[in-house]
Amino acid sequence: MRPSNRAPDELRPVTLERGVARYAEGSCLVTFGNTRVLCTASLEEKGPPWLRGTGKGWVTAEYAMLPRATHERTRREVTSGKPSGRTQEIQRLIGRSLRAVVNLPAIGERQIVVDCDVIQADGGTRTASITGAWVALHECFAWMQSRSIISINPLREPVAAVSCGIYQGKPVLDLDYAEDSAAETDSNFVITASGGIVEVQGTAEGKPFSEDEFLTLLRLAKAGVAQLVDLQKKAVA
């Protein structure tokens, strides 16, 4: 039995509330159970230097965890002078995931920065961030369209992410902290609405997992992402 009493293929309750940050061009407060992340998308009229003159835009991301997002206060990374390796890995993952579904030339020589700030962490903060970031980015592009900054929405399709793992010998979907901290295998899947795989992260915490177990996790993830994409579409409708 899972600590949350969920079925093996059951997501935590998920909500996507857009328009929650007054000054951001796009925003979304995403919750996966007790995990809560505020995602904001900000338009910058100047793109990165290496794209100057190409007519191509850029989408990037930053990720942070607030000091009391966890049981004990964690030190703000700004006080140490640089983000941790974990933080850099996650924000690069979010950026890659979003760019995979964006028509970058359609943005023009501009940059969209998506900030994902974890308000409360109970497992799956990176997957929640990606899922909410897409909604914030969609809202930002809609804002740009309404002001004739761009002529079309550059998003090709939704992208979402979910964790899967093997907990007490059974494959399960969307791990909370209690499961994540004790899982024999922990993985994250980033998948588009059409079923394309953007990224897979998988780690055996104990014994190595088999190909059959991996395929079972992939099937769970695809089913979970399909549900998340439905929620994304409803959020931006």
C-alpha positions in Angstrom: 0.0 0.0 0.0 1.3 3.5 -0.9 1.6 5.9 2.0 -1.0 8.2 0.3 -3.4 5.2 -0.3 -3.3 6.0 -4.0 -3.5 3.3 -6.7 -0.2 2.6 -8.4 -1.3 4.5 -11.5 -2.9 7.4 -9.7 -1.6 11.0 -9.7 -1.8 13.2 -6.7 -4.5 15.9 -6.9 -3.2 18.4 -9.5 -4.3 22.0 -10.0 -3.0 24.6 -12.4 -4.1 28.2 -11.6 -3.0 30.8 -14.1 -2.8 34.6 -13.8 -1.7 34.5 -10.2 1.2 37.0 -10.5 -0.1 40.5 -11.3 3.0 41.9 -13.0 4.3 38.9 -14.9 3.4 38.4 -18.6 2.4 34.8 -17.7 2.0 32.9 -14.5 0.8 29.7 -13.0 0.5 28.3 -9.5 0.9 24.5 -9.8 0.2 22.0 -7.1 0.9 18.2 -7.1 -0.5 17.1 -3.8 1.4 19.1 -1.2 4.0 20.3 -3.7 3.4 23.9 -4.7 5.4 25.8 -7.3 4.9 29.4 -8.5 5.9 29.7 -12.2 6.2 33.1 -13.9 7.1 33.9 -17.5 8.8 37.3 -18.2 9.4 38.9 -21.6 12.8 40.4 -22.2 13.0 42.4 -25.4 16.7 41.5 -25.9 17.8 37.9 -26.6 21.0 36.3 -25.5 24.2 37.7 -27.2 25.0 34.6 -29.2 21.6 34.8 -31.0 22.0 38.4 -32.1 21.3 38.9 -35.8 19.8 35.4 -36.2 16.2 36.4 -35.9 15.7 33.7 -33.4 14.4 33.9 -29.8 15.2 32.0 -26.7 13.4 30.5 -23.7 15.3 29.8 -20.5 14.4 29.0 -16.9 15.5 29.6 -13.4 14.6 27.4 -10.4 14.7 28.0 -6.7 13.4 26.6 -3.4 12.2 29.0 -0.8 13.9 28.6 2.6 10.9 27.0 4.3 9.7 24.9 1.4 11.0 21.9 3.4 10.7 20.7 7.0 13.8 22.7 8.0 14.9 26.0 6.7 17.4 25.8 3.9 19.8 28.6 3.2 19.1 30.9 0.2 21.6 30.0 -2.5 22.1 33.7 -3.3 24.0 34.0 0.0 26.5 31.4 -1.1 27.2 33.3 -4.3 26.1 30.7 -6.9 23.3 28.1 -7.4 24.0 24.5 -6.4 24.6 21.8 -8.9 21.1 20.4 -8.3 19.6 23.8 -8.9 21.5 24.3 -12.2 20.6 20.8 -13.4 16.9 21.4 -12.7 16.7 24.8 -14.3 18.5 23.5 -17.4 16.0 20.6 -17.6 13.1 23.0 -17.4 14.6 25.2 -20.2 15.3 22.3 -22.4 11.8 20.9 -21.9 10.1 24.2 -22.9 12.3 24.9 -25.9 11.5 21.4 -27.3 7.9 22.6 -28.0 8.6 26.2 -29.0 9.0 27.7 -32.5 12.0 29.9 -31.5 12.1 32.0 -34.7 8.5 33.0 -34.1 9.5 34.9 -31.0 11.8 37.2 -32.8 15.1 38.3 -31.1 13.5 38.2 -27.7 13.9 36.1 -24.6 11.4 34.6 -22.2 12.6 33.7 -18.7 10.5 31.3 -16.8 11.1 31.4 -13.0 10.0 28.4 -11.0 9.9 29.0 -7.2 9.1 26.1 -5.0 6.8 27.3 -2.2 6.3 23.9 -0.6 8.2 20.6 -1.5 6.8 17.1 -1.1 8.5 15.4 -4.0 8.3 16.0 -7.7 9.3 19.7 -7.7 11.0 19.5 -11.1 8.2 17.7 -12.8 5.6 20.1 -11.3 7.8 23.0 -12.4 7.8 21.8 -16.0 4.1 21.2 -16.1 3.3 24.6 -14.6 5.9 26.4 -16.6 4.2 25.4 -19.9 1.0 27.1 -18.7 2.9 30.3 -17.7 4.7 30.3 -21.0 1.4 29.9 -22.9 -0.1 32.8 -21.1 3.0 34.9 -21.8 2.7 34.2 -25.5 -1.0 35.0 -25.5 -0.2 38.3 -23.8 2.3 39.0 -26.6 -0.2 38.1 -29.3 -2.9 40.4 -27.8 -0.4 43.3 -28.2 0.7 42.3 -31.7 4.2 41.7 -30.5 4.0 38.3 -32.2 1.5 37.1 -34.8 1.2 33.4 -33.8 1.6 31.5 -30.6 5.0 29.9 -30.9 4.0 26.8 -28.8 3.8 23.7 -31.0 2.1 21.5 -28.4 1.9 21.0 -24.6 4.7 19.4 -22.7 4.4 18.0 -19.1 6.5 15.9 -16.7 5.9 13.3 -14.1 7.9 11.1 -11.8 7.7 7.3 -11.6 9.4 4.8 -9.5 9.6 1.3 -8.0 8.4 1.5 -4.4 8.3 -1.7 -2.3 8.8 -3.7 -5.4 5.9 -2.1 -7.3 6.0 0.5 -10.2 4.1 3.6 -9.1 3.2 7.0 -10.6 3.9 10.4 -9.2 6.0 9.8 -6.1 5.6 12.0 -3.1 8.4 12.6 -0.6 7.6 9.5 1.5 7.9 7.3 -1.6 10.7 9.2 -3.3 13.0 8.9 -0.2 12.5 5.1 0.0 12.1 4.1 -3.7 14.3 1.4 -5.1 14.1 3.2 -8.5 13.4 6.8 -9.1 12.7 8.4 -12.6 11.4 11.5 -14.2 9.8 11.6 -17.7 9.3 14.7 -19.8 6.8 13.9 -22.6 4.9 16.0 -25.1 1.2 15.8 -25.9 1.8 13.8 -29.0 3.8 11.3 -27.0 7.3 12.5 -27.9 9.9 11.9 -25.2 11.9 15.0 -24.4 14.0 13.6 -21.5 14.2 10.6 -19.2 16.1 10.6 -15.9 16.2 7.2 -14.2 18.3 6.0 -11.2 18.5 2.7 -9.3 18.8 3.5 -5.6 19.2 -0.2 -4.8 19.4 -3.0 -7.3 19.5 -2.2 -11.0 16.1 -2.2 -12.7 15.3 -4.3 -15.7 14.2 -3.3 -19.2 10.7 -4.6 -18.5 10.5 -2.5 -15.4 11.6 0.5 -17.3 9.0 0.0 -20.0 6.4 -0.3 -17.3 7.5 3.0 -15.8 7.3 4.5 -19.3 3.8 3.3 -19.8 2.8 4.8 -16.4 4.5 8.1 -17.2 2.7 8.4 -20.6 -0.7 7.8 -19.0 0.1 10.3 -16.3 1.3 12.9 -18.7 -1.8 12.5 -20.8 -3.9 13.5 -17.8 -1.6 16.4 -17.1 -1.9 17.6 -20.7 -5.7 17.6 -20.4 -5.4 19.8 -17.3 -3.0 22.1 -19.1 -5.4 22.5 -22.0 -8.3 23.3 -19.6 -6.2 25.8 -17.7 -5.4 27.8 -20.9 -8.7 27.4 -22.6 
